[in-house]
Amino acid sequence: MNSNKTGGRLVVEMLRSLGVEYVFGVVGGQTLAITDAIIDTDGIEFVHTRHEGAAAVMADAYGRLTGRPAACIATTGPGATNLLTGVGGALRDSSPAFVLTCNNNGENIHKDDAQNADHVELLKPLTKFSRLVAHASGIKQAMEEAYINAVTGNPGPVHLDFARDAIEGLVDNPPAVPAVHPARSWTVTRPSPNPAAVADAARRLAAARRPVIWLGNGGNRSGAGADVLALAEALNIPVVTTFNGIGSVPTSHPLVFGAVSRMGTNLSTRVLGDADLVLALGNSLNAVSTTRWRRELPEVIQVDIDPAMLGRYYAEVTTGIVGDLGAFARDVRAALGDRAAAGRDGRAGWIAELQSAERDWWAGTQVRDDSPDGVLSPADVVRALRSASPDDTLLIADAGNPGVWSFLWEVTRPNSYIKPVGFGNMGFALPSAITAALLDPARPVLALIGDGSLGMSLGELETLARVGGKVCVVVLNDASYGNIRQEQVLHFAGRTIGVDFGHVDFGAVARGMGVDGEVVTNLDQLGQRVRKVLEGGTPAVLDVPIDRDVDAWTYPAFAPYQAQG
């Protein structure tokens, strides 16, 4: 029996069944059987971008913000290769996404057809799962398998490459597609840790003098921040995060002392340096966190949903436990019982010292003059932005210096901060801000982006104009690739190459692309303008010239802690 359902329509029905709300991308001849089917499908929206790289970042951002996959789509050859960087960011930062590429007809794949490329081999290293779908009969099973890979264990992007004739032709005996796929219910369950391992961890935590929780990106992906803080409170122990763990717990909490990364802060590195036991939760102990594994660590209890992460580094001092972070934190609290109280009282003096150091740290970064004119300190800019932004503002920091300066942004609510870390892909903040505006047009979003990154994603200002929302794009404009420029100055006797640009007025550029924009050279004016944008409903670009001599690499608050003695 034949049907009038194309493979492309089956793809779209499956996406909707699996809970996909958005498909981001750039259309091409090979994609049309899928994108055309979206027109007639309720509950799923196609958002076209100026570049496929932005579409991949938007899918990544959707996964970070919701825990569920969206999709990005591209045509064969250059369309598919343009996705690669954004997909790599999703993989390295554990964000679920469907990556859909559309190839030539099956008989012509790997031949000298138009825009020929081996999409599966290209995307395999940057995805959890990558395969060619050569026949319409295999579409449903391939999409189910891809979805399960995307959302279970350590989440990440999955790739399906559709032969053109598989999606343009009619499907014989098309399978029934449920309105809500049953896989959406059971894939959200997460394994509990082994009870014996939990008991051992509780014993060691109770016996330790100065245990420290080092919370990674798993805290964001599992939504376990509240359970982790409850464990920290029960034991009266400090929490630091990885660079990728920022946002998993509020930095305003009295037991949270910031992030440890390649730079870190002298506060967070002090906390970790005091530890006699590190409880690494959802923390892969990667290069960014450990200064390329040069950071010395005491005994480590490492808990992760992915067994392959356990003991991958620091194996000689690590005890690994497989399980969900929230379940682990709850089970350990129960196992501690009365033992938690004795240690809690004994740590009161240490915690008080750290909290005093934290007050001093924040005081040392305060804005000294809120009304200077001209180039501004990026540290002052970030502090002023935080003061001007509502508590529920989502901060999206781009790669490079914006991410480092975001250490000075106080996180008051979970799930209110995202940044590219593992892949460090520039051009992240603007497309991600557009995704955030789609998800919740009423939520204030502040994209902190360098002029180098904005140059790589500039076309998406037009996409932002179409989507709208309470999006304030703040450009830290030093007319250079600032982070690399500062590294050259620091390590190569002041010699620089390939990092400086001519003057660009990004306010004028934004206005030319349909977004309000202006150059701002005064902190007080910046605060007023940001408040207006985040309280309104119309996006804006604020181009802020910054002082090149305020160096993220040498900023005193970011220097590693040195014990006095």
Secondary structure as UniProt FT lines:
FT   HELIX           7..17
FT   TURN            18..19
FT   STRAND          22..25
FT   HELIX           29..31
FT   HELIX           32..39
FT   TURN            42..43
FT   STRAND          45..48
FT   HELIX           52..66
FT   STRAND          71..74
FT   TURN            76..77
FT   HELIX           78..82
FT   HELIX           84..92
FT   TURN            93..94
FT   STRAND          97..102
FT   HELIX           106..108
FT   TURN            109..110
FT   TURN            114..115
FT   HELIX           119..123
FT   HELIX           124..126
FT   STRAND          129..133
FT   HELIX           136..138
FT   HELIX           139..151
FT   STRAND          157..162
FT   HELIX           164..168
FT   HELIX           183..186
FT   TURN            187..188
FT   HELIX           195..207
FT   STRAND          211..215
FT   HELIX           218..222
FT   HELIX           225..235
FT   STRAND          239..242
FT   TURN            243..247
FT   TURN            251..252
FT   TURN            254..255
FT   STRAND          256..260
FT   HELIX           266..274
FT   STRAND          277..281
FT   HELIX           287..290
FT   TURN            291..294
FT   STRAND          299..304
FT   HELIX           307..309
FT   TURN            310..311
FT   HELIX           315..317
FT   STRAND          318..322
FT   HELIX           325..336
FT   TURN            337..338
FT   HELIX           339..346
FT   HELIX           348..363
FT   TURN            364..365
FT   HELIX           378..388
FT   TURN            391..392
FT   STRAND          394..397
FT   TURN            399..400
FT   HELIX           401..405
FT   HELIX           406..408
FT   TURN            414..415
FT   STRAND          417..418
FT   HELIX           429..439
FT   TURN            441..442
FT   STRAND          445..450
FT   HELIX           451..457
FT   TURN            458..459
FT   HELIX           460..467
FT   STRAND          471..477
FT   HELIX           482..491
FT   TURN            492..494
FT   HELIX           506..512
FT   TURN            513..514
FT   STRAND          516..519
FT   HELIX           523..535
FT   STRAND          540..546
FT   TURN            548..549
FT   TURN            552..554
FT   HELIX           556..558
//
